[in-house]
């Protein structure tokens, strides 16, 4: 007998928690838990969630009952004229790297400003009536949330990367009651679940005309942002705003500041310091990472119409103002981009498939090369895990396995220890307990890299 969604995905913490469940079942709402992650809960406590509902299985990207990214993207893009396919990047018609040349798109963005520019073209041409994207939340709600923008001014307030959990049920349920066409912006798993919802919901299929995908390392909990502020003396209730990526002139694009505005003892302060100077901020270690992020294999948002990420490439990274890599799959968006290049609004270079991959090598390794080991660990422990497009194996080196083990430990312990620090009202407790793990991890990681370099050198000498 097939286990239901709760016994497989939910109980084992694989849910993306995008809000898809709450779009399908009106008795479900998404709430932040004590660890700062969204969880589905019943609106009516007397009426438990029916996890045997087959409609929930169909919209969960981690369910074995739903199509995978290959199925969805093939249906959407495979018949387009001039389309190409790569097993890692997915379908594509054009590949670019660069930035917006006009206005303040780039200045107000985390990288090259391409996402806001594309969305503004769609909005001002009346091709869409609104954009569903992440913006600063209300004072009484979460720090960031999905909202609907119907004007250029509203759209531009949603620029910048937000390393914070969100869910889209409120916005999607709202557009079902409205008329018009909309674009949705999101990370890979969110866009995938939007596509799954559109397959099941006629109204959403009609309303959602475009999807704009972001390349994303992993999802964070709310505690990632709160930790950055608290270590500088600003408690969570006193945070006014966070700019996770403030560009700094004369520095490389990757060497940005984090700027936090809030109050300490009733006095308003603004702190702007290099992001890598904060404790527990590095992306490689996986602090405050949502568990589902370790079990996805879609590195390049394969079901989105256009995909935007950081151009972490030698020829672009020294530019402090930032650049995007752009993967185009939708013919209308491609025409908009080509027109922008011709009119000088965009400065984009045509780049190769390998250049796009080079911009995100670490992400590819984690999502594709190292995922088989994480799957194998679950199989060995007898724990259910989702079917992925890579096979479970232990075909990575022993040192790399240790790196993976330690990353997962840091992911779990950072959440647990931070919660304990909150209960003790003592941020230093979190730092003192986590620091030994970080030091051990970094030593192991350096050793793994050294072995890799020695292996390459040995191959060259043979």
C-alpha positions in Angstrom: 0.0 0.0 0.0 1.3 3.4 -0.9 2.2 5.6 2.1 0.5 9.0 2.1 2.3 12.4 1.7 2.7 12.8 5.5 4.4 9.5 6.0 6.9 10.1 3.2 7.6 13.8 2.5 6.2 15.7 5.4 7.4 13.5 8.3 10.9 13.2 6.9 11.2 17.0 6.3 11.4 17.0 2.5 8.6 19.5 2.0 9.5 22.6 0.0 6.8 24.4 2.0 6.2 26.8 -0.9 2.5 27.2 0.0 1.3 24.8 -2.7 -0.5 22.6 -0.1 -2.5 25.7 1.0 -3.5 26.5 -2.5 -5.0 23.0 -3.0 -6.6 22.6 0.4 -8.3 25.6 1.9 -8.1 24.0 5.4 -4.3 24.3 5.2 -2.4 27.5 6.1 1.4 28.0 6.3 2.9 29.1 9.6 6.4 29.8 10.7 7.6 27.4 13.4 10.0 28.0 16.3 13.0 27.2 14.0 11.9 29.8 11.5 10.6 27.5 8.7 7.2 27.5 7.2 5.0 24.4 8.0 1.5 23.4 6.9 -1.0 23.5 9.7 -4.8 23.0 9.8 -6.8 26.2 9.9 -9.4 24.4 11.9 -7.7 22.4 14.8 -10.8 20.2 14.9 -10.3 19.2 11.3 -6.9 17.6 10.8 -5.2 17.8 7.4 -6.1 15.0 5.1 -2.7 13.9 3.9 -4.2 11.1 1.9 -5.7 13.7 -0.5 -4.2 12.7 -4.0 -4.3 16.4 -5.1 -1.6 17.2 -2.5 0.6 14.5 -3.9 0.3 15.9 -7.4 1.5 19.4 -6.4 4.4 18.3 -4.2 7.7 18.3 -6.2 9.2 15.8 -3.7 6.3 13.3 -4.1 6.8 10.2 -6.2 3.3 10.8 -7.6 4.1 14.1 -9.4 6.0 14.6 -12.7 9.7 15.6 -12.4 11.5 18.5 -14.0 12.3 16.6 -17.1 8.6 15.8 -17.7 7.4 19.4 -17.1 10.2 21.1 -19.1 9.9 18.8 -22.0 6.2 19.6 -22.3 6.9 23.3 -22.0 10.0 23.9 -24.1 11.0 20.9 -26.2 9.1 21.9 -29.4 10.3 25.5 -29.5 12.2 26.5 -32.7 16.0 26.4 -32.2 15.8 24.9 -28.7 18.8 23.1 -27.3 19.0 20.7 -24.3 21.6 19.9 -21.7 21.0 17.4 -18.8 22.2 19.9 -16.2 20.9 23.2 -17.5 17.8 21.8 -19.2 16.3 23.4 -22.3 17.5 26.7 -23.6 17.5 28.9 -26.7 19.9 31.6 -25.8 22.6 32.1 -23.1 23.9 35.5 -22.0 26.0 37.2 -19.4 25.9 40.9 -18.5 23.8 43.6 -17.1 21.2 46.4 -17.7 22.9 49.6 -18.9 20.1 52.1 -18.4 18.4 53.7 -15.4 19.1 52.4 -11.9 18.1 48.8 -12.5 21.6 47.6 -11.8 22.2 49.9 -8.9 19.1 48.7 -7.0 19.7 45.0 -7.8 21.9 42.4 -6.1 23.6 41.7 -9.4 23.0 42.9 -13.0 19.4 44.1 -12.7 18.0 41.8 -15.4 15.1 40.3 -13.5 13.4 43.7 -12.8 14.2 45.0 -16.3 12.5 41.9 -18.0 9.5 42.1 -15.7 9.1 45.9 -16.3 9.1 45.3 -20.1 6.3 42.7 -19.7 4.3 45.0 -17.4 4.6 48.2 -19.4 3.8 46.5 -22.6 0.6 45.2 -21.0 1.7 41.6 -21.6 1.1 41.0 -17.9 -1.1 42.8 -15.3 1.0 42.0 -12.3 4.0 40.2 -10.8 4.1 37.8 -7.9 7.4 38.2 -6.2 9.1 38.7 -2.8 9.0 42.1 -1.2 9.5 43.5 2.3 6.6 42.4 4.6 4.3 44.3 6.8 5.3 45.5 10.2 3.2 42.8 11.9 4.1 40.0 9.6 7.3 38.3 8.4 10.3 40.3 7.2 9.7 39.3 3.6 6.7 37.8 1.8 5.2 37.1 -1.6 3.2 40.1 -2.8 1.5 41.2 -6.1 2.9 44.2 -7.8 0.8 45.9 -10.5 2.9 49.1 -11.1 6.5 49.8 -11.9 7.0 51.5 -8.5 5.7 48.4 -6.7 7.8 46.1 -8.9 11.0 48.0 -8.2 10.5 47.7 -4.4 10.9 44.0 -4.9 14.4 44.2 -6.3 17.3 42.5 -4.4 18.0 39.0 -3.2 16.1 37.9 0.0 17.8 35.1 1.9 14.6 34.4 3.9 11.8 31.8 3.7 8.6 32.8 2.0 5.4 31.0 0.8 3.1 32.0 -2.1 -0.3 30.6 -1.1 -1.8 34.0 -0.3 -0.7 35.6 -3.5 -1.8 32.6 -5.7 -5.2 32.3 -4.0 -5.7 36.0 -4.6 -5.0 36.0 -8.3 -7.5 33.2 -8.7 -10.1 35.8 -7.7 -8.7 38.4 -10.0 -8.6 38.8 -13.8 -5.5 39.3 -15.9 -2.1 37.7 -16.6 0.7 37.4 -14.1 4.4 36.5 -13.9 5.8 34.6 -11.0 9.3 34.9 -9.7 10.9 32.2 -7.6 13.6 29.7 -6.8 13.7 26.3 -8.6 11.5 24.2 -6.3 9.0 27.0 -6.0 8.7 27.5 -9.8 8.4 23.7 -10.2 5.5 23.6 -7.7 3.8 26.6 -9.5 4.0 24.5 -12.7 2.5 21.5 -10.8 -0.3 23.7 -9.5 -1.0 25.0 -13.0 -1.4 21.4 -14.3 -4.1 20.8 -11.7 -5.8 24.2 -11.5 -7.4 25.7 -14.6 -7.6 29.2 -13.2 -3.9 29.3 -12.3 -2.9 27.9 -15.7 -4.9 30.8 -17.3 -3.5 33.5 -14.9 0.2 32.6 -14.8 1.7 33.6 -18.2 5.4 33.7 -17.3 7.7 32.3 -14.8 11.0 34.0 -14.0 13.5 31.7 -12.3 16.3 32.5 -9.9 19.4 30.4 -9.4 19.6 29.6 -5.7 22.2 27.8 -3.5 19.6 26.8 -0.9 16.7 28.0 1.2 17.4 29.7 4.6 15.2 29.8 7.7 14.3 33.2 9.3 17.1 32.6 11.8 19.8 33.3 9.2 18.7 36.9 9.0 18.0 37.1 12.7 21.5 35.7 13.6 23.2 38.4 11.4 21.4 41.1 13.4 21.6 39.6 16.9 25.4 39.2 16.8 25.5 43.0 16.2 23.2 43.6 19.1 19.9 43.9 17.3 17.3 41.5 18.5 14.7 40.0 16.0 11.9 42.2 17.2 14.0 45.3 16.7 15.1 44.6 13.1 13.8 47.3 10.7 15.4 46.1 7.4 18.2 44.0 6.0 20.0 44.4 2.7 21.8 41.1 2.4 23.9 42.3 -0.5 24.9 45.9 -0.5 27.3 46.7 -3.4 30.6 48.4 -2.4 32.6 50.4 -5.0 36.2 49.2 -5.6 35.4 45.7 -4.5 34.6 42.6 -6.5 31.0 41.6 -7.0 31.3 38.7 -4.5 32.8 41.0 -1.8 29.6 42.8 -0.8 28.4 44.2 2.6 25.4 43.2 4.6 23.5 46.3 5.9 21.1 46.0 8.9 18.9 48.8 10.2 17.3 48.4 13.6 17.4 49.5 17.2 19.6 48.7 20.2 18.3 49.8 23.6 15.8 52.1 21.8 18.4 53.8 19.7 18.2 53.4 15.9 21.4 52.1 14.3 22.6 51.2 10.8 25.3 48.6 10.5 27.1 47.9 7.2 29.9 45.4 7.3 31.5 42.8 4.9 29.2 39.9 4.7 32.0 37.4 5.2 32.8 39.1 8.6 29.5 37.9 10.1 29.5 34.6 12.2 27.6 31.7 10.5 27.0 33.5 7.2 29.0 31.3 4.7 26.9 29.5 2.1 29.1 26.4 1.8 28.7 25.3 5.4 24.9 25.3 5.2 23.9 27.3 8.3 20.1 27.4 8.8 19.5 25.5 5.6 16.1 24.0 4.9 16.4 20.2 4.6 14.7 20.0 1.2 17.6 21.9 -0.3 19.8 18.9 0.2 17.5 16.7 -1.9 16.9 18.8 -5.1 18.7 18.2 -8.4 17.5 21.3 -10.3 20.4 23.7 -10.3 19.2 25.9 -13.1 15.5 26.3 -12.6 14.7 24.0 -15.5 10.9 24.7 -15.6 11.2 28.6 -15.7 10.7 30.7 -18.9 13.9 32.7 -18.2 16.5 32.1 -15.5 18.8 34.6 -13.9 21.8 34.1 -11.6 25.0 35.7 -10.6 27.8 35.7 -13.2 30.5 34.3 -10.9 33.0 34.3 -13.7 36.6 35.8 -13.7 35.7 38.2 -16.5 32.7 39.6 -14.7 33.3 39.2 -11.0 35.7 42.1 -10.6 32.9 44.5 -11.5 31.5 45.6 -8.1 28.1 46.5 -9.7 27.4 42.9 -10.6 26.4 40.9 -13.7 23.8 38.2 -14.5 24.0 35.0 -16.3 20.7 34.6 -18.3 19.2 31.4 -19.6 16.3 31.9 -22.0 13.6 29.4 -22.8 10.6 31.5 -23.8 10.6 33.0 -27.3 8.7 36.2 -26.3 11.2 37.0 -23.5 14.0 36.3 -26.0 12.7 38.9 -28.4 12.4 41.4 -25.5 16.1 40.7 -24.6 17.3 41.0 -28.2 15.5 44.3 -28.6 17.1 45.5 -25.4 20.6 44.6 -26.7 19.9 46.4 -30.1 18.7 49.6 -28.4 21.6 49.7 -26.0 19.5 49.1 -22.9 21.3 45.9 -22.2 25.0 45.0 -22.3 24.9 41.3 -22.7 27.5 38.9 -24.2 26.5 35.6 -25.8 28.2 32.9 -23.8 28.7 29.2 -24.1 27.0 26.4 -22.2 30.2 25.7 -20.3 30.4 29.4 -19.2 27.0 29.1 -17.7 28.0 26.0 -15.9 31.3 27.6 -14.8 29.4 30.4 -13.1 27.8 27.8 -10.7 30.2 24.9 -10.4 29.8 24.6 -6.7 26.1 24.4 -7.1 26.3 21.7 -9.7 28.7 19.7 -7.6 26.2 19.9 -4.6 23.0 19.2 -6.6 24.3 16.6 -9.0 27.7 15.1 -8.0 27.3 14.9 -4.3 23.5 14.3 -4.1 23.9 10.5 -4.8 25.9 10.2 -1.6 23.1 11.9 0.4 20.5 9.7 -1.2 22.6 6.6 -0.4 22.8 7.6 3.3 19.0 7.7 3.5 18.8 4.3 1.8 21.3 2.7 4.1 19.4 4.1 7.1 16.1 2.7 5.8 14.6 6.2 5.6 12.2 7.1 2.8 13.5 9.7 0.4 12.3 11.2 -2.9 13.2 9.7 -6.3 15.7 12.0 -8.0 17.3 12.1 -11.5 20.6 10.8 -10.2 21.2 7.3 -8.7 22.2 6.8 -5.1 25.8 5.9 -4.7 29.0 6.4 -2.6 31.2 7.2 -5.7 32.8 10.3 -4.1 36.0 10.2 -2.1 36.1 9.5 1.6 37.1 13.1 2.4 34.2 14.5 0.3 31.8 12.1 2.2 33.1 13.6 5.4 32.5 17.1 4.1 28.9 16.2 3.3 28.4 14.6 6.7 29.7 17.7 8.4 27.6 20.0 6.3 24.5 18.2 7.3 25.5 18.2 10.9 26.1 22.0 10.8 22.7 22.5 9.0 20.9 20.6 11.8 22.9 21.9 14.8 22.8 25.5 13.7 19.0 25.4 13.9 18.9 23.6 17.2 21.7 25.6 19.0 20.2 28.9 17.8 16.9 28.0 19.3 18.6 27.2 22.6 20.4 30.5 22.5 17.0 32.3 22.0 15.6 30.5 25.0 18.6 31.5 27.1 18.6 35.0 25.6 22.3 34.6 24.9 23.7 34.8 21.4 27.2 33.8 22.6 25.8 30.4 23.5 25.1 29.7 19.8 28.6 30.9 18.8 30.5 28.9 21.4 28.7 25.7 20.7 28.8 25.9 16.9 32.4 27.2 16.5 34.2 23.9 17.1 32.1 22.2 14.4 32.9 25.0 12.0 36.7 24.7 12.6 36.6 21.0 12.1 34.6 21.4 8.9 36.9 23.9 7.4 40.0 21.7 8.2 38.3 18.8 6.5 37.2 20.9 3.6 40.8 22.2 3.1 42.1 18.7 3.2 39.6 17.6 0.6 40.6 20.5 -1.7 44.3 19.7 -1.2 43.7 16.0 -2.2 41.8 17.2 -5.3 44.7 19.5 -6.4 47.3 16.8 -5.8 45.2 14.4 -7.8 45.1 16.9 -10.7 48.8 17.5 -10.5 49.5 13.8 -10.5 47.4 13.3 -13.6 49.3 16.1 -15.4 52.7 14.5 -14.5 51.7 11.1 -15.8 
